[in-house]
Amino acid sequence: MKNRQPYSLKKFMKLYNIVQIMANAWLTYDLIDSGLFSTKLMCPIFDYTYNYIPMRVIIYKLLLFGII
């Protein structure tokens, strides 16, 4: 162990940072596109249909609050 060189994590860290930037950009776009800013966060009126936008809002809230 004394004569070993330390690991180089530069490529891994660059890849990790790019993945984090892409994930945050996707979540931000999804948040803006789904209309979450135009809805109330507390006491919503439940929509029991299978529309695309309310499902995206529910999935985002589950991911955001860490229930999944």
Sine and cosine of phi, psi and omega as CSV:
sin_phi,cos_phi,sin_psi,cos_psi,sin_omega,cos_omega
0.00,0.00,-0.44,0.90,-0.05,-1.00
-0.92,0.40,-0.61,0.79,-0.09,-1.00
-1.00,-0.08,0.05,1.00,-0.03,-1.00
-0.99,0.11,0.60,-0.80,0.07,-1.00
-0.99,0.14,0.51,-0.86,0.04,-1.00
-0.93,0.36,0.43,-0.90,0.02,-1.00
-0.93,0.37,0.57,-0.82,0.08,-1.00
-0.99,-0.16,0.91,-0.42,-0.03,-1.00
-0.96,-0.29,0.28,0.96,-0.07,-1.00
-0.89,0.45,-0.71,0.71,-0.01,-1.00
-0.92,0.40,-0.67,0.75,0.02,-1.00
-0.90,0.44,-0.67,0.74,-0.01,-1.00
-0.92,0.38,-0.60,0.80,0.06,-1.00
-0.90,0.43,-0.70,0.71,0.03,-1.00
-0.89,0.45,-0.69,0.73,0.01,-1.00
-0.88,0.48,-0.68,0.73,0.01,-1.00
-0.91,0.42,-0.63,0.77,0.03,-1.00
-0.91,0.42,-0.67,0.75,0.03,-1.00
-0.90,0.44,-0.66,0.75,0.02,-1.00
-0.90,0.43,-0.66,0.75,0.03,-1.00
-0.90,0.45,-0.70,0.72,0.00,-1.00
-0.91,0.41,-0.65,0.76,0.01,-1.00
-0.91,0.42,-0.68,0.74,0.02,-1.00
-0.93,0.38,-0.60,0.80,0.05,-1.00
-0.90,0.43,-0.67,0.75,0.02,-1.00
-0.90,0.44,-0.70,0.72,0.00,-1.00
-0.91,0.42,-0.62,0.78,0.03,-1.00
-0.92,0.40,-0.70,0.71,0.04,-1.00
-0.88,0.48,-0.69,0.73,0.00,-1.00
-0.90,0.44,-0.61,0.79,0.03,-1.00
-0.90,0.43,-0.72,0.69,-0.01,-1.00
-0.94,0.35,-0.66,0.75,-0.05,-1.00
-0.94,0.33,-0.51,0.86,-0.06,-1.00
-0.99,0.14,-0.11,0.99,0.05,-1.00
0.98,0.18,0.43,0.90,-0.03,-1.00
-0.92,0.40,-0.48,0.88,0.02,-1.00
-0.95,0.32,-0.37,0.93,-0.03,-1.00
-1.00,-0.09,-0.01,1.00,0.02,-1.00
-0.93,-0.36,0.33,-0.94,0.04,-1.00
-0.99,0.16,0.60,-0.80,0.03,-1.00
-1.00,0.09,-0.42,0.91,0.01,-1.00
-0.92,-0.38,0.57,-0.82,0.07,-1.00
0.79,0.62,0.85,0.52,0.00,-1.00
-0.98,0.21,0.36,-0.93,0.14,-0.99
-0.99,0.13,0.82,-0.57,-0.11,-0.99
-0.96,0.28,0.70,-0.72,0.04,-1.00
-0.92,-0.38,0.95,-0.32,-0.08,-1.00
-1.00,0.00,0.12,0.99,0.05,-1.00
-0.99,0.12,0.20,-0.98,0.01,-1.00
-0.98,-0.19,0.75,0.67,0.07,-1.00
-0.96,0.27,0.43,-0.90,-0.09,-1.00
-0.95,0.33,-0.69,0.72,-0.10,-1.00
-0.92,0.39,-0.75,0.66,0.03,-1.00
-0.88,0.48,-0.54,0.84,0.05,-1.00
-0.91,0.41,-0.63,0.77,0.04,-1.00
-0.90,0.43,-0.63,0.78,0.03,-1.00
-0.90,0.44,-0.67,0.74,0.00,-1.00
-0.91,0.42,-0.69,0.72,0.01,-1.00
-0.89,0.45,-0.67,0.74,0.01,-1.00
-0.89,0.45,-0.68,0.73,0.01,-1.00
-0.90,0.43,-0.64,0.77,0.04,-1.00
-0.89,0.45,-0.68,0.73,0.03,-1.00
-0.93,0.37,-0.63,0.78,-0.04,-1.00
-0.92,0.39,-0.68,0.73,-0.06,-1.00
-1.00,0.01,0.00,1.00,0.12,-0.99
0.95,0.33,0.51,0.86,0.01,-1.00
-0.98,0.22,-0.52,0.85,0.01,-1.00
-0.97,0.23,0.00,0.00,0.00,0.00
